[in-house]
Amino acid sequence: MEKWHKSSHSSGEGSCVEVAEGPLVLVRDTQNRPLGHLDYNPDAWTAFLHGVKNRAS
């Protein structure tokens, strides 16, 4: 069973993303859990986070 946690990149305004890390990184919207999740391999997830950080700066 996956262990989900709130992403440190989520806003405090109710727009939350949960992440479960393991062989795949699973990502879901906390307000729409029944819709499922997206899965990334760890390298793709790292690249995504770097892209987000670079756009924010």
mmCIF file of the N, C-alpha and C atoms, coordinates in Angstrom:
data_MODEL
# 
_entry.id   MODEL 
# 
loop_
_atom_site.group_PDB 
_atom_site.id 
_atom_site.type_symbol 
_atom_site.label_atom_id 
_atom_site.label_alt_id 
_atom_site.label_comp_id 
_atom_site.label_asym_id 
_atom_site.label_entity_id 
_atom_site.label_seq_id 
_atom_site.pdbx_PDB_ins_code 
_atom_site.Cartn_x 
_atom_site.Cartn_y 
_atom_site.Cartn_z 
_atom_site.occupancy 
_atom_site.B_iso_or_equiv 
_atom_site.pdbx_formal_charge 
_atom_site.auth_seq_id 
_atom_site.auth_comp_id 
_atom_site.auth_asym_id 
_atom_site.auth_atom_id 
_atom_site.pdbx_PDB_model_num 
ATOM 1   N N  . MET A 1 1  ? 0.844   -1.190 0.000   1.00 0.00 ? 1  MET A N  1 
ATOM 2   C CA . MET A 1 1  ? 0.000   0.000  0.000   1.00 0.00 ? 1  MET A CA 1 
ATOM 3   C C  . MET A 1 1  ? 0.885   1.247  0.000   1.00 0.00 ? 1  MET A C  1 
ATOM 4   N N  . GLU A 1 2  ? 0.493   2.209  -0.786  1.00 0.00 ? 2  GLU A N  1 
ATOM 5   C CA . GLU A 1 2  ? 1.262   3.444  -0.899  1.00 0.00 ? 2  GLU A CA 1 
ATOM 6   C C  . GLU A 1 2  ? 1.116   4.290  0.357   1.00 0.00 ? 2  GLU A C  1 
ATOM 7   N N  . LYS A 1 3  ? 2.177   4.984  0.702   1.00 0.00 ? 3  LYS A N  1 
ATOM 8   C CA . LYS A 1 3  ? 2.129   5.938  1.805   1.00 0.00 ? 3  LYS A CA 1 
ATOM 9   C C  . LYS A 1 3  ? 2.124   7.330  1.183   1.00 0.00 ? 3  LYS A C  1 
ATOM 10  N N  . TRP A 1 4  ? 0.962   7.977  1.214   1.00 0.00 ? 4  TRP A N  1 
ATOM 11  C CA . TRP A 1 4  ? 0.786   9.299  0.604   1.00 0.00 ? 4  TRP A CA 1 
ATOM 12  C C  . TRP A 1 4  ? 1.160   10.391 1.594   1.00 0.00 ? 4  TRP A C  1 
ATOM 13  N N  . HIS A 1 5  ? 1.723   11.467 1.101   1.00 0.00 ? 5  HIS A N  1 
ATOM 14  C CA . HIS A 1 5  ? 1.985   12.649 1.924   1.00 0.00 ? 5  HIS A CA 1 
ATOM 15  C C  . HIS A 1 5  ? 1.738   13.886 1.066   1.00 0.00 ? 5  HIS A C  1 
ATOM 16  N N  . LYS A 1 6  ? 1.419   14.974 1.730   1.00 0.00 ? 6  LYS A N  1 
ATOM 17  C CA . LYS A 1 6  ? 1.181   16.241 1.027   1.00 0.00 ? 6  LYS A CA 1 
ATOM 18  C C  . LYS A 1 6  ? 2.507   16.739 0.469   1.00 0.00 ? 6  LYS A C  1 
ATOM 19  N N  . SER A 1 7  ? 2.496   17.097 -0.777  1.00 0.00 ? 7  SER A N  1 
ATOM 20  C CA . SER A 1 7  ? 3.701   17.623 -1.400  1.00 0.00 ? 7  SER A CA 1 
ATOM 21  C C  . SER A 1 7  ? 4.111   18.935 -0.741  1.00 0.00 ? 7  SER A C  1 
ATOM 22  N N  . SER A 1 8  ? 5.396   19.102 -0.548  1.00 0.00 ? 8  SER A N  1 
ATOM 23  C CA . SER A 1 8  ? 5.888   20.366 0.024   1.00 0.00 ? 8  SER A CA 1 
ATOM 24  C C  . SER A 1 8  ? 5.694   21.503 -0.964  1.00 0.00 ? 8  SER A C  1 
ATOM 25  N N  . HIS A 1 9  ? 5.356   21.188 -2.209  1.00 0.00 ? 9  HIS A N  1 
ATOM 26  C CA . HIS A 1 9  ? 5.148   22.195 -3.245  1.00 0.00 ? 9  HIS A CA 1 
ATOM 27  C C  . HIS A 1 9  ? 3.679   22.610 -3.352  1.00 0.00 ? 9  HIS A C  1 
ATOM 28  N N  . SER A 1 10 ? 2.818   22.049 -2.493  1.00 0.00 ? 10 SER A N  1 
ATOM 29  C CA . SER A 1 10 ? 1.397   22.404 -2.527  1.00 0.00 ? 10 SER A CA 1 
ATOM 30  C C  . SER A 1 10 ? 1.171   23.735 -1.838  1.00 0.00 ? 10 SER A C  1 
ATOM 31  N N  . SER A 1 11 ? 0.145   24.431 -2.276  1.00 0.00 ? 11 SER A N  1 
ATOM 32  C CA . SER A 1 11 ? -0.182  25.710 -1.642  1.00 0.00 ? 11 SER A CA 1 
ATOM 33  C C  . SER A 1 11 ? -0.962  25.456 -0.366  1.00 0.00 ? 11 SER A C  1 
ATOM 34  N N  . GLY A 1 12 ? -1.033  26.435 0.484   1.00 0.00 ? 12 GLY A N  1 
ATOM 35  C CA . GLY A 1 12 ? -1.806  26.335 1.708   1.00 0.00 ? 12 GLY A CA 1 
ATOM 36  C C  . GLY A 1 12 ? -3.243  26.767 1.525   1.00 0.00 ? 12 GLY A C  1 
ATOM 37  N N  . GLU A 1 13 ? -3.674  26.910 0.291   1.00 0.00 ? 13 GLU A N  1 
ATOM 38  C CA . GLU A 1 13 ? -5.012  27.432 -0.005  1.00 0.00 ? 13 GLU A CA 1 
ATOM 39  C C  . GLU A 1 13 ? -5.994  26.336 -0.406  1.00 0.00 ? 13 GLU A C  1 
ATOM 40  N N  . GLY A 1 14 ? -5.726  25.082 -0.029  1.00 0.00 ? 14 GLY A N  1 
ATOM 41  C CA . GLY A 1 14 ? -6.625  23.994 -0.362  1.00 0.00 ? 14 GLY A CA 1 
ATOM 42  C C  . GLY A 1 14 ? -6.325  23.321 -1.690  1.00 0.00 ? 14 GLY A C  1 
ATOM 43  N N  . SER A 1 15 ? -5.384  23.849 -2.434  1.00 0.00 ? 15 SER A N  1 
ATOM 44  C CA . SER A 1 15 ? -4.979  23.225 -3.696  1.00 0.00 ? 15 SER A CA 1 
ATOM 45  C C  . SER A 1 15 ? -3.799  22.310 -3.407  1.00 0.00 ? 15 SER A C  1 
ATOM 46  N N  . CYS A 1 16 ? -4.110  21.104 -2.967  1.00 0.00 ? 16 CYS A N  1 
ATOM 47  C CA . CYS A 1 16 ? -3.063  20.207 -2.503  1.00 0.00 ? 16 CYS A CA 1 
ATOM 48  C C  . CYS A 1 16 ? -2.820  19.060 -3.470  1.00 0.00 ? 16 CYS A C  1 
ATOM 49  N N  . VAL A 1 17 ? -1.577  18.684 -3.534  1.00 0.00 ? 17 VAL A N  1 
ATOM 50  C CA . VAL A 1 17 ? -1.161  17.514 -4.290  1.00 0.00 ? 17 VAL A CA 1 
ATOM 51  C C  . VAL A 1 17 ? -0.529  16.563 -3.292  1.00 0.00 ? 17 VAL A C  1 
ATOM 52  N N  . GLU A 1 18 ? -0.897  15.278 -3.384  1.00 0.00 ? 18 GLU A N  1 
ATOM 53  C CA . GLU A 1 18 ? -0.294  14.260 -2.545  1.00 0.00 ? 18 GLU A CA 1 
ATOM 54  C C  . GLU A 1 18 ? 0.643   13.423 -3.405  1.00 0.00 ? 18 GLU A C  1 
ATOM 55  N N  . VAL A 1 19 ? 1.717   12.961 -2.781  1.00 0.00 ? 19 VAL A N  1 
ATOM 56  C CA . VAL A 1 19 ? 2.737   12.191 -3.469  1.00 0.00 ? 19 VAL A CA 1 
ATOM 57  C C  . VAL A 1 19 ? 3.009   10.925 -2.673  1.00 0.00 ? 19 VAL A C  1 
ATOM 58  N N  . ALA A 1 20 ? 3.189   9.817  -3.373  1.00 0.00 ? 20 ALA A N  1 
ATOM 59  C CA . ALA A 1 20 ? 3.651   8.563  -2.782  1.00 0.00 ? 20 ALA A CA 1 
ATOM 60  C C  . ALA A 1 20 ? 4.912   8.176  -3.533  1.00 0.00 ? 20 ALA A C  1 
ATOM 61  N N  . GLU A 1 21 ? 6.008   8.019  -2.797  1.00 0.00 ? 21 GLU A N  1 
ATOM 62  C CA . GLU A 1 21 ? 7.292   7.738  -3.438  1.00 0.00 ? 21 GLU A CA 1 
ATOM 63  C C  . GLU A 1 21 ? 7.691   6.284  -3.233  1.00 0.00 ? 21 GLU A C  1 
ATOM 64  N N  . GLY A 1 22 ? 8.177   5.685  -4.278  1.00 0.00 ? 22 GLY A N  1 
ATOM 65  C CA . GLY A 1 22 ? 8.619   4.296  -4.271  1.00 0.00 ? 22 GLY A CA 1 
ATOM 66  C C  . GLY A 1 22 ? 9.272   4.011  -5.602  1.00 0.00 ? 22 GLY A C  1 
ATOM 67  N N  . PRO A 1 23 ? 9.122   2.793  -6.141  1.00 0.00 ? 23 PRO A N  1 
ATOM 68  C CA . PRO A 1 23 ? 9.676   2.501  -7.461  1.00 0.00 ? 23 PRO A CA 1 
ATOM 69  C C  . PRO A 1 23 ? 9.122   3.456  -8.526  1.00 0.00 ? 23 PRO A C  1 
ATOM 70  N N  . LEU A 1 24 ? 7.883   3.890  -8.335  1.00 0.00 ? 24 LEU A N  1 
ATOM 71  C CA . LEU A 1 24 ? 7.272   4.948  -9.136  1.00 0.00 ? 24 LEU A CA 1 
ATOM 72  C C  . LEU A 1 24 ? 6.848   6.051  -8.186  1.00 0.00 ? 24 LEU A C  1 
ATOM 73  N N  . VAL A 1 25 ? 6.808   7.277  -8.666  1.00 0.00 ? 25 VAL A N  1 
ATOM 74  C CA . VAL A 1 25 ? 6.296   8.401  -7.882  1.00 0.00 ? 25 VAL A CA 1 
ATOM 75  C C  . VAL A 1 25 ? 4.851   8.609  -8.330  1.00 0.00 ? 25 VAL A C  1 
ATOM 76  N N  . LEU A 1 26 ? 3.912   8.479  -7.395  1.00 0.00 ? 26 LEU A N  1 
ATOM 77  C CA . LEU A 1 26 ? 2.495   8.643  -7.677  1.00 0.00 ? 26 LEU A CA 1 
ATOM 78  C C  . LEU A 1 26 ? 2.061   10.017 -7.210  1.00 0.00 ? 26 LEU A C  1 
ATOM 79  N N  . VAL A 1 27 ? 1.233   10.677 -8.002  1.00 0.00 ? 27 VAL A N  1 
ATOM 80  C CA . VAL A 1 27 ? 0.791   12.037 -7.707  1.00 0.00 ? 27 VAL A CA 1 
ATOM 81  C C  . VAL A 1 27 ? -0.711  12.108 -7.898  1.00 0.00 ? 27 VAL A C  1 
ATOM 82  N N  . ARG A 1 28 ? -1.419  12.678 -6.907  1.00 0.00 ? 28 ARG A N  1 
ATOM 83  C CA . ARG A 1 28 ? -2.874  12.819 -7.035  1.00 0.00 ? 28 ARG A CA 1 
ATOM 84  C C  . ARG A 1 28 ? -3.339  14.135 -6.423  1.00 0.00 ? 28 ARG A C  1 
ATOM 85  N N  . ASP A 1 29 ? -4.497  14.558 -6.862  1.00 0.00 ? 29 ASP A N  1 
ATOM 86  C CA . ASP A 1 29 ? -5.168  15.758 -6.359  1.00 0.00 ? 29 ASP A CA 1 
ATOM 87  C C  . ASP A 1 29 ? -5.972  15.343 -5.132  1.00 0.00 ? 29 ASP A C  1 
ATOM 88  N N  . THR A 1 30 ? -5.714  15.980 -4.000  1.00 0.00 ? 30 THR A N  1 
ATOM 89  C CA . THR A 1 30 ? -6.409  15.582 -2.775  1.00 0.00 ? 30 THR A CA 1 
ATOM 90  C C  . THR A 1 30 ? -7.917  15.808 -2.857  1.00 0.00 ? 30 THR A C  1 
ATOM 91  N N  . GLN A 1 31 ? -8.355  16.745 -3.677  1.00 0.00 ? 31 GLN A N  1 
ATOM 92  C CA . GLN A 1 31 ? -9.793  17.018 -3.773  1.00 0.00 ? 31 GLN A CA 1 
ATOM 93  C C  . GLN A 1 31 ? -10.481 16.091 -4.761  1.00 0.00 ? 31 GLN A C  1 
ATOM 94  N N  . ASN A 1 32 ? -9.708  15.319 -5.513  1.00 0.00 ? 32 ASN A N  1 
ATOM 95  C CA . ASN A 1 32 ? -10.280 14.419 -6.523  1.00 0.00 ? 32 ASN A CA 1 
ATOM 96  C C  . ASN A 1 32 ? -9.623  13.041 -6.477  1.00 0.00 ? 32 ASN A C  1 
ATOM 97  N N  . ARG A 1 33 ? -9.405  12.511 -5.287  1.00 0.00 ? 33 ARG A N  1 
ATOM 98  C CA . ARG A 1 33 ? -8.745  11.216 -5.130  1.00 0.00 ? 33 ARG A CA 1 
ATOM 99  C C  . ARG A 1 33 ? -9.397  10.100 -5.943  1.00 0.00 ? 33 ARG A C  1 
ATOM 100 N N  . PRO A 1 34 ? -10.744 10.037 -6.024  1.00 0.00 ? 34 PRO A N  1 
ATOM 101 C CA . PRO A 1 34 ? -11.359 8.941  -6.784  1.00 0.00 ? 34 PRO A CA 1 
ATOM 102 C C  . PRO A 1 34 ? -10.983 8.926  -8.276  1.00 0.00 ? 34 PRO A C  1 
ATOM 103 N N  . LEU A 1 35 ? -10.463 10.030 -8.792  1.00 0.00 ? 35 LEU A N  1 
ATOM 104 C CA . LEU A 1 35 ? -10.081 10.082 -10.199 1.00 0.00 ? 35 LEU A CA 1 
ATOM 105 C C  . LEU A 1 35 ? -8.760  9.364  -10.475 1.00 0.00 ? 35 LEU A C  1 
ATOM 106 N N  . GLY A 1 36 ? -8.078  8.946  -9.421  1.00 0.00 ? 36 GLY A N  1 
ATOM 107 C CA . GLY A 1 36 ? -6.836  8.210  -9.603  1.00 0.00 ? 36 GLY A CA 1 
ATOM 108 C C  . GLY A 1 36 ? -5.606  9.079  -9.448  1.00 0.00 ? 36 GLY A C  1 
ATOM 109 N N  . HIS A 1 37 ? -4.529  8.648  -10.047 1.00 0.00 ? 37 HIS A N  1 
ATOM 110 C CA . HIS A 1 37 ? -3.251  9.342  -9.898  1.00 0.00 ? 37 HIS A CA 1 
ATOM 111 C C  . HIS A 1 37 ? -2.465  9.273  -11.198 1.00 0.00 ? 37 HIS A C  1 
ATOM 112 N N  . LEU A 1 38 ? -1.445  10.087 -11.253 1.00 0.00 ? 38 LEU A N  1 
ATOM 113 C CA . LEU A 1 38 ? -0.456  10.039 -12.326 1.00 0.00 ? 38 LEU A CA 1 
ATOM 114 C C  . LEU A 1 38 ? 0.768   9.327  -11.759 1.00 0.00 ? 38 LEU A C  1 
ATOM 115 N N  . ASP A 1 39 ? 1.470   8.599  -12.584 1.00 0.00 ? 39 ASP A N  1 
ATOM 116 C CA . ASP A 1 39 ? 2.694   7.978  -12.100 1.00 0.00 ? 39 ASP A CA 1 
ATOM 117 C C  . ASP A 1 39 ? 3.872   8.385  -12.976 1.00 0.00 ? 39 ASP A C  1 
ATOM 118 N N  . TYR A 1 40 ? 4.982   8.578  -12.304 1.00 0.00 ? 40 TYR A N  1 
ATOM 119 C CA . TYR A 1 40 ? 6.220   9.019  -12.945 1.00 0.00 ? 40 TYR A CA 1 
ATOM 120 C C  . TYR A 1 40 ? 7.347   8.099  -12.506 1.00 0.00 ? 40 TYR A C  1 
ATOM 121 N N  . ASN A 1 41 ? 8.321   7.889  -13.379 1.00 0.00 ? 41 ASN A N  1 
ATOM 122 C CA . ASN A 1 41 ? 9.525   7.233  -12.874 1.00 0.00 ? 41 ASN A CA 1 
ATOM 123 C C  . ASN A 1 41 ? 10.292  8.314  -12.109 1.00 0.00 ? 41 ASN A C  1 
ATOM 124 N N  . PRO A 1 42 ? 11.140  7.930  -11.167 1.00 0.00 ? 42 PRO A N  1 
ATOM 125 C CA . PRO A 1 42 ? 11.809  8.939  -10.327 1.00 0.00 ? 42 PRO A CA 1 
ATOM 126 C C  . PRO A 1 42 ? 12.583  9.999  -11.113 1.00 0.00 ? 42 PRO A C  1 
ATOM 127 N N  . ASP A 1 43 ? 13.225  9.609  -12.221 1.00 0.00 ? 43 ASP A N  1 
ATOM 128 C CA . ASP A 1 43 ? 13.972  10.602 -13.017 1.00 0.00 ? 43 ASP A CA 1 
ATOM 129 C C  . ASP A 1 43 ? 13.040  11.629 -13.644 1.00 0.00 ? 43 ASP A C  1 
ATOM 130 N N  . ALA A 1 44 ? 11.891  11.182 -14.139 1.00 0.00 ? 44 ALA A N  1 
ATOM 131 C CA . ALA A 1 44 ? 10.914  12.101 -14.732 1.00 0.00 ? 44 ALA A CA 1 
ATOM 132 C C  . ALA A 1 44 ? 10.353  13.039 -13.675 1.00 0.00 ? 44 ALA A C  1 
ATOM 133 N N  . TRP A 1 45 ? 10.100  12.531 -12.480 1.00 0.00 ? 45 TRP A N  1 
ATOM 134 C CA . TRP A 1 45 ? 9.583   13.360 -11.388 1.00 0.00 ? 45 TRP A CA 1 
ATOM 135 C C  . TRP A 1 45 ? 10.606  14.432 -11.006 1.00 0.00 ? 45 TRP A C  1 
ATOM 136 N N  . THR A 1 46 ? 11.859  14.036 -10.903 1.00 0.00 ? 46 THR A N  1 
ATOM 137 C CA . THR A 1 46 ? 12.923  14.993 -10.574 1.00 0.00 ? 46 THR A CA 1 
ATOM 138 C C  . THR A 1 46 ? 13.019  16.074 -11.647 1.00 0.00 ? 46 THR A C  1 
ATOM 139 N N  . ALA A 1 47 ? 12.949  15.679 -12.904 1.00 0.00 ? 47 ALA A N  1 
ATOM 140 C CA . ALA A 1 47 ? 12.996  16.650 -14.002 1.00 0.00 ? 47 ALA A CA 1 
ATOM 141 C C  . ALA A 1 47 ? 11.802  17.600 -13.936 1.00 0.00 ? 47 ALA A C  1 
ATOM 142 N N  . PHE A 1 48 ? 10.634  17.067 -13.634 1.00 0.00 ? 48 PHE A N  1 
ATOM 143 C CA . PHE A 1 48 ? 9.438   17.903 -13.495 1.00 0.00 ? 48 PHE A CA 1 
ATOM 144 C C  . PHE A 1 48 ? 9.629   18.939 -12.388 1.00 0.00 ? 48 PHE A C  1 
ATOM 145 N N  . LEU A 1 49 ? 10.111  18.502 -11.226 1.00 0.00 ? 49 LEU A N  1 
ATOM 146 C CA . LEU A 1 49 ? 10.317  19.430 -10.106 1.00 0.00 ? 49 LEU A CA 1 
ATOM 147 C C  . LEU A 1 49 ? 11.347  20.500 -10.457 1.00 0.00 ? 49 LEU A C  1 
ATOM 148 N N  . HIS A 1 50 ? 12.420  20.127 -11.125 1.00 0.00 ? 50 HIS A N  1 
ATOM 149 C CA . HIS A 1 50 ? 13.423  21.118 -11.540 1.00 0.00 ? 50 HIS A CA 1 
ATOM 150 C C  . HIS A 1 50 ? 12.811  22.133 -12.502 1.00 0.00 ? 50 HIS A C  1 
ATOM 151 N N  . GLY A 1 51 ? 11.965  21.660 -13.412 1.00 0.00 ? 51 GLY A N  1 
ATOM 152 C CA . GLY A 1 51 ? 11.297  22.566 -14.340 1.00 0.00 ? 51 GLY A CA 1 
ATOM 153 C C  . GLY A 1 51 ? 10.375  23.546 -13.633 1.00 0.00 ? 51 GLY A C  1 
ATOM 154 N N  . VAL A 1 52 ? 9.648   23.057 -12.641 1.00 0.00 ? 52 VAL A N  1 
ATOM 155 C CA . VAL A 1 52 ? 8.755   23.923 -11.864 1.00 0.00 ? 52 VAL A CA 1 
ATOM 156 C C  . VAL A 1 52 ? 9.567   24.967 -11.104 1.00 0.00 ? 52 VAL A C  1 
ATOM 157 N N  . LYS A 1 53 ? 10.623  24.531 -10.470 1.00 0.00 ? 53 LYS A N  1 
ATOM 158 C CA . LYS A 1 53 ? 11.462  25.465 -9.700  1.00 0.00 ? 53 LYS A CA 1 
ATOM 159 C C  . LYS A 1 53 ? 12.094  26.522 -10.610 1.00 0.00 ? 53 LYS A C  1 
ATOM 160 N N  . ASN A 1 54 ? 12.549  26.119 -11.776 1.00 0.00 ? 54 ASN A N  1 
ATOM 161 C CA . ASN A 1 54 ? 13.174  27.072 -12.707 1.00 0.00 ? 54 ASN A CA 1 
ATOM 162 C C  . ASN A 1 54 ? 12.174  28.090 -13.237 1.00 0.00 ? 54 ASN A C  1 
ATOM 163 N N  . ARG A 1 55 ? 10.917  27.697 -13.426 1.00 0.00 ? 55 ARG A N  1 
ATOM 164 C CA . ARG A 1 55 ? 9.890   28.637 -13.904 1.00 0.00 ? 55 ARG A CA 1 
ATOM 165 C C  . ARG A 1 55 ? 9.512   29.624 -12.823 1.00 0.00 ? 55 ARG A C  1 
ATOM 166 N N  . ALA A 1 56 ? 9.596   29.201 -11.548 1.00 0.00 ? 56 ALA A N  1 
ATOM 167 C CA . ALA A 1 56 ? 9.184   30.068 -10.446 1.00 0.00 ? 56 ALA A CA 1 
ATOM 168 C C  . ALA A 1 56 ? 10.231  31.142 -10.151 1.00 0.00 ? 56 ALA A C  1 
ATOM 169 N N  . SER A 1 57 ? 11.473  30.910 -10.562 1.00 0.00 ? 57 SER A N  1 
ATOM 170 C CA . SER A 1 57 ? 12.512  31.892 -10.228 1.00 0.00 ? 57 SER A CA 1 
ATOM 171 C C  . SER A 1 57 ? 12.751  32.896 -11.314 1.00 0.00 ? 57 SER A C  1 
# 
